[in-house]
Amino acid sequence: MSSTEDEQLADLKDWWTRNGKPLVTGGLLALVIVFGWQAFQKYQGNQSQGASMLYQQLLETTLTPDGKPDMARVADLSNKLNSEFGGTAYAQYGSLFVAKVAVDSGKLDDAARELKAVADKPANAALGEVARQRLAQVLAGQNKVDEALKLLEGDADKAFLATREELKGDLLVQLGRTDEAHAAYQKAKAALSDEAAVGGLQIKLDDLAKGDA
């Protein structure tokens, strides 16, 4: 090998030492990122599917001859949802269902605990608002009406404004604050279409009007 070829080989080795390994490492890193993302997406899909199956099984606990859920089964599936998929929307939908079962069984403390956990750290804004409104209803059932009203302070998403204001009206009626209740019912009515505004809400407004007469 000539001295020129020796020099070229040395230069190539030097270049490879400085550039080749980083290029290979970068290429491997790119592959790791691509395949890692694909694996993560698959994992997420499997997680969602697993949570969905548990949630479906939870709902199916009501498929009994008398329509009453198997409480032991409800507890078992709920625990699995929260331990394996805690914080996800499916787990929190499960908590809403468990809270409903608790209310139907007269266990308001249990229902309040389930709903508060969702309201404090909701998976999304809609779940947070639903949990908050249901928790307010449970608190009202426990004669904690002032505490329930505090949950409904602040702005609400337009989609939930009518139900929130109607619930506020109901709570204010319980406290005997009829003028404020009337204003809340009017806000609820204004947030609905003309067709939706008739019915139970209008009856409540009419009842207040009769009380003022």
C-alpha positions as CSV (number, residue, x, y, z in Angstrom):
1,M,0.0,0.0,0.0
2,S,1.4,3.4,-1.0
3,S,1.9,6.2,1.5
4,T,-0.9,8.1,-0.2
5,E,-3.3,5.1,0.3
6,D,-2.1,4.8,3.9
7,E,-2.9,8.5,4.4
8,Q,-6.3,8.1,2.8
9,L,-7.1,5.0,5.0
10,A,-5.9,6.9,8.1
11,D,-8.1,9.8,7.1
12,L,-11.1,7.5,6.6
13,K,-10.6,5.9,10.0
14,D,-10.3,9.3,11.6
15,W,-13.5,10.5,9.9
16,W,-15.3,7.3,10.9
17,T,-14.2,7.7,14.5
18,R,-15.5,11.3,14.5
19,N,-18.6,10.9,12.4
20,G,-19.5,7.3,11.7
21,K,-20.5,6.2,15.2
22,P,-22.7,9.3,15.8
23,L,-24.4,8.6,12.5
24,V,-25.1,5.0,13.4
25,T,-26.2,6.0,16.8
26,G,-28.5,8.6,15.3
27,G,-30.0,6.1,12.9
28,L,-30.6,3.7,15.7
29,L,-32.1,6.4,17.8
30,A,-34.5,7.3,14.9
31,L,-35.5,3.6,14.7
32,V,-36.0,3.4,18.4
33,I,-38.2,6.5,18.3
34,V,-40.3,5.2,15.4
35,F,-40.8,1.7,16.7
36,G,-41.1,3.0,20.3
37,W,-43.9,5.3,19.2
38,Q,-45.6,2.5,17.4
39,A,-45.3,0.2,20.4
40,F,-46.6,3.0,22.6
41,Q,-49.6,3.5,20.3
42,K,-50.3,-0.2,20.4
43,Y,-50.0,-0.2,24.2
44,Q,-52.4,2.8,24.4
45,G,-54.8,1.0,22.2
46,N,-54.6,-2.2,24.3
47,Q,-55.0,-0.1,27.5
48,S,-58.1,1.6,26.1
49,Q,-59.5,-1.7,25.0
50,G,-58.8,-3.2,28.4
51,A,-60.4,-0.3,30.2
52,S,-63.4,-0.4,27.9
53,M,-64.0,-4.1,28.6
54,L,-63.9,-3.5,32.3
55,Y,-66.3,-0.6,32.1
56,Q,-68.7,-2.6,29.9
57,Q,-68.6,-5.4,32.5
58,L,-69.3,-2.9,35.2
59,L,-72.4,-1.6,33.4
60,E,-73.5,-5.2,32.8
61,T,-73.7,-5.8,36.6
62,T,-77.3,-4.3,36.3
63,L,-78.3,-7.2,34.0
64,T,-79.9,-9.2,36.9
65,P,-83.5,-10.4,37.2
66,D,-84.3,-7.6,39.6
67,G,-82.2,-5.0,37.8
68,K,-80.1,-4.5,41.0
69,P,-76.3,-4.6,40.5
70,D,-74.3,-7.3,42.2
71,M,-72.5,-5.1,44.8
72,A,-69.5,-7.4,45.3
73,R,-69.0,-7.5,41.5
74,V,-69.4,-3.7,41.3
75,A,-66.7,-3.2,43.9
76,D,-64.4,-5.8,42.3
77,L,-64.6,-4.2,38.8
78,S,-64.4,-0.7,40.1
79,N,-61.2,-1.5,42.0
80,K,-59.7,-3.1,38.9
81,L,-60.6,-0.1,36.8
82,N,-59.0,2.3,39.3
83,S,-55.9,0.2,40.0
84,E,-55.1,-0.6,36.4
85,F,-56.5,2.5,34.6
86,G,-56.7,5.1,37.4
87,G,-57.2,8.7,36.1
88,T,-58.4,7.6,32.7
89,A,-61.9,8.6,31.4
90,Y,-63.1,5.0,31.5
91,A,-62.1,4.7,35.2
92,Q,-63.9,7.9,36.0
93,Y,-67.0,6.9,34.1
94,G,-66.9,3.8,36.2
95,S,-66.7,6.0,39.3
96,L,-69.8,7.9,38.2
97,F,-71.6,4.6,37.8
98,V,-70.5,3.4,41.2
99,A,-71.7,6.7,42.7
100,K,-75.1,6.1,41.1
101,V,-75.3,2.6,42.6
102,A,-74.3,4.1,46.0
103,V,-77.1,6.7,45.8
104,D,-79.6,4.1,44.8
105,S,-78.6,2.1,47.8
106,G,-78.8,5.1,50.1
107,K,-75.0,5.3,50.7
108,L,-74.5,9.0,50.1
109,D,-71.1,9.1,51.8
110,D,-69.8,6.5,49.4
111,A,-71.3,8.4,46.5
112,A,-69.8,11.7,47.6
113,R,-66.4,10.1,47.9
114,E,-66.5,8.7,44.4
115,L,-67.7,11.9,42.9
116,K,-65.3,14.1,44.7
117,A,-62.3,12.1,43.4
118,V,-63.4,12.7,39.8
119,A,-64.3,16.4,40.4
120,D,-60.9,17.1,42.0
121,K,-58.9,15.5,39.2
122,P,-61.1,15.0,36.1
123,A,-59.8,13.3,33.0
124,N,-61.5,16.0,31.0
125,A,-63.6,19.1,31.6
126,A,-66.9,17.4,30.8
127,L,-66.4,14.6,33.3
128,G,-65.4,17.2,35.9
129,E,-68.6,19.2,35.4
130,V,-70.8,16.1,35.5
131,A,-69.1,14.9,38.7
132,R,-69.4,18.4,40.2
133,Q,-73.1,18.7,39.5
134,R,-73.9,15.1,40.8
135,L,-71.8,15.8,43.9
136,A,-73.8,18.9,44.5
137,Q,-77.0,16.9,44.4
138,V,-75.6,14.3,46.8
139,L,-74.4,17.0,49.2
140,A,-77.9,18.5,49.1
141,G,-79.3,15.1,50.0
142,Q,-77.0,15.3,53.0
143,N,-78.4,18.7,54.0
144,K,-75.1,20.4,53.0
145,V,-76.8,22.8,50.6
146,D,-74.3,25.7,51.2
147,E,-71.4,23.4,50.4
148,A,-73.3,22.2,47.3
149,L,-73.8,25.7,46.1
150,K,-70.1,26.5,46.4
151,L,-69.4,23.7,43.9
152,L,-71.5,25.5,41.3
153,E,-69.7,28.9,41.5
154,G,-67.8,30.3,38.6
155,D,-68.3,29.9,34.9
156,A,-69.7,26.7,33.2
157,D,-69.3,25.5,29.7
158,K,-72.2,26.5,27.6
159,A,-73.2,22.8,27.1
160,F,-73.7,22.5,30.9
161,L,-74.9,25.9,31.8
162,A,-78.6,25.1,31.8
163,T,-78.3,22.0,34.0
164,R,-76.0,23.9,36.4
165,E,-78.3,26.9,36.7
166,E,-81.3,24.8,37.2
167,L,-79.5,22.8,39.9
168,K,-78.5,26.1,41.5
169,G,-82.1,27.1,41.5
170,D,-83.2,23.9,43.2
171,L,-80.6,24.4,45.9
172,L,-81.6,28.1,46.4
173,V,-85.2,27.0,46.8
174,Q,-84.1,24.6,49.5
175,L,-82.6,27.5,51.3
176,G,-85.7,29.7,50.9
177,R,-83.8,32.2,48.6
178,T,-86.6,32.3,46.1
179,D,-85.6,35.5,44.2
180,E,-82.1,34.1,43.5
181,A,-83.7,30.8,42.6
182,H,-86.0,32.5,40.1
183,A,-82.9,34.3,38.5
184,A,-81.1,31.0,38.3
185,Y,-84.0,29.2,36.6
186,Q,-84.3,32.1,34.1
187,K,-80.6,31.7,33.2
188,A,-81.2,28.0,32.7
189,K,-84.2,28.7,30.5
190,A,-82.2,31.3,28.4
191,A,-79.5,28.7,27.8
192,L,-82.1,26.3,26.3
193,S,-84.0,26.2,23.0
194,D,-87.6,27.2,23.1
195,E,-88.7,23.6,22.8
196,A,-86.3,22.4,25.6
197,A,-87.3,25.3,27.9
198,V,-90.8,24.0,28.4
199,G,-91.5,21.2,30.8
200,G,-90.0,20.7,34.3
201,L,-88.0,23.9,34.3
202,Q,-91.1,26.0,33.4
203,I,-93.1,24.3,36.1
204,K,-90.5,25.3,38.6
205,L,-90.7,28.9,37.4
206,D,-94.5,28.8,37.5
207,D,-94.4,27.4,41.1
208,L,-92.2,30.3,42.2
209,A,-94.5,32.8,40.6
210,K,-97.5,31.2,42.4
211,G,-95.6,31.5,45.7
212,D,-95.1,35.2,45.1
213,A,-98.7,35.8,44.2
